[in-house]
Amino acid sequence: MSVSTDESRRTRRDEIAAGLAEVRERIGAACRAAGRDRDEVTLIAVTKTYPASDVRLLCELGVREVGENRDQEAAPKARECQDLPLTWHFVGQLQTNKVRSVVSYADVIHSVDRARLVEVISREAGKQERQVGCLVQVALDDDPARGGARPADVPELADLVAAAPHLWLGGLMAVAPLGEEPGKAFARLRELAAAVRERHPRATMLSAGMSDDLGAAVAHGATHVRVGTALLGRRKPFVR
Ligand SMILES: *Cc1c(COP(=O)(O)O)cnc(C)c1O
């Protein structure tokens, strides 16, 4: 490795370390404010649009959970990082034709939002002899257009996941809707999660909160926050 490459790697490592320290501090503060134990909340580093070398640096810095939202990008990145002790979370909208690939590296899929997807993931997990964790994604604005199931459909979908071979039900996931105070939306999510947990006591994961709203999510019971920008920097605008 040349000196300049070495140096830029060190600079990038420092940048990420600073982001990580700040995010961990915010999570800690949110836990204290909510009277929760710090170890009730797990940070998932969302590495979309950032290279495998950043995943490697995050791992060096102690991160063990990473998230990706597009299979085309995630599959090669996960392959490049195969030697690392990481848990991979798939957090993006998922089409059934991508399920085979996603199941090959994802340990947990956060975006299960329809019965057909449960069926396909279960079958593929069986073929690949894997156990895949599934979270039911909730459309907190009751509009499934951007991904997520309507709140009214969530209990039944959770039952389906719990009953499907090769899958385990982790719990629920949501993204705060646009144009509503996140805390209000996360309060609804927390109620729905409690209802699901009554039927499935081991489904304790609540995946909510991103760079801008992780505090509100932790205040409302999030166990997993998914953070990209605050760790790695602002992503370039996505151009189709
Ligand atoms: C990109 C993304 C995140 C991280 O968002 P930031 O605002 O960059 O922290 C979290 N969850 C999902 C589903 C995402 O697509």
The ligand as an SDF file (V2000), in Angstrom:
LIG
                    3D

 15 15  0  0  0  0  0  0  0  0999 V2000
  -30.7660    4.8580    4.2710 C   0  0  0  0  0  0  0  0  0  0  0  0
  -31.6120    4.2070    5.3020 C   0  0  0  0  0  0  0  0  0  0  0  0
  -31.3560    4.4120    6.6640 C   0  0  0  0  0  0  0  0  0  0  0  0
  -30.2710    5.3560    7.1770 C   0  0  0  0  0  0  0  0  0  0  0  0
  -30.6870    6.6580    6.9730 O   0  0  0  0  0  0  0  0  0  0  0  0
  -29.7790    7.9260    7.4340 P   0  0  0  0  0  0  0  0  0  0  0  0
  -30.7360    9.0450    7.4370 O   0  0  0  0  0  0  0  0  0  0  0  0
  -28.6950    8.0530    6.4300 O   0  0  0  0  0  0  0  0  0  0  0  0
  -29.2560    7.6090    8.7800 O   0  0  0  0  0  0  0  0  0  0  0  0
  -32.1670    3.7540    7.5740 C   0  0  0  0  0  0  0  0  0  0  0  0
  -33.1690    2.9370    7.1770 N   0  0  0  0  0  0  0  0  0  0  0  0
  -33.4430    2.7150    5.8810 C   0  0  0  0  0  0  0  0  0  0  0  0
  -34.5570    1.8090    5.5130 C   0  0  0  0  0  0  0  0  0  0  0  0
  -32.6730    3.3430    4.9080 C   0  0  0  0  0  0  0  0  0  0  0  0
  -32.9490    3.1360    3.6080 O   0  0  0  0  0  0  0  0  0  0  0  0
  1  2  1  0
  2  3  1  0
  2 14  2  0
  3  4  1  0
  3 10  2  0
  4  5  1  0
  5  6  1  0
  6  7  2  0
  6  8  1  0
  6  9  1  0
 10 11  1  0
 11 12  2  0
 12 13  1  0
 12 14  1  0
 14 15  1  0
M  END
$$$$
